[in-house]
Amino acid sequence: MLPWKAWRFIGLNVVRALSLIALILVFASNVLVMVHDVRRTAPPTHPPPAHITANMLPFPGQCCQVTGFERPC
């Protein structure tokens, strides 16, 4: 049987490993959110389709199709 100090050492290492995994997941999530926000707010590269009127657009001059995403008006 291991002494108490060895169990404490192993337990603290497990906590450290879990905190590193959590840190990596939070960082990856933040990167994905930033990429999504940048793509969504990018200026349109093409004019809106003919069947969409100006009052249907969410913002003046913004097209419903943003680079990489398709969203309904």
Secondary structure as GFF3:
##gff-version 3
##sequence-region A 1 73
A	DSSP	alpha_helix	4	40	.	.	.	ID=ss1
A	DSSP	three_ten_helix	54	56	.	.	.	ID=ss2
A	DSSP	beta_strand	65	66	.	.	.	ID=ss3
A	DSSP	beta_strand	69	70	.	.	.	ID=ss4
###
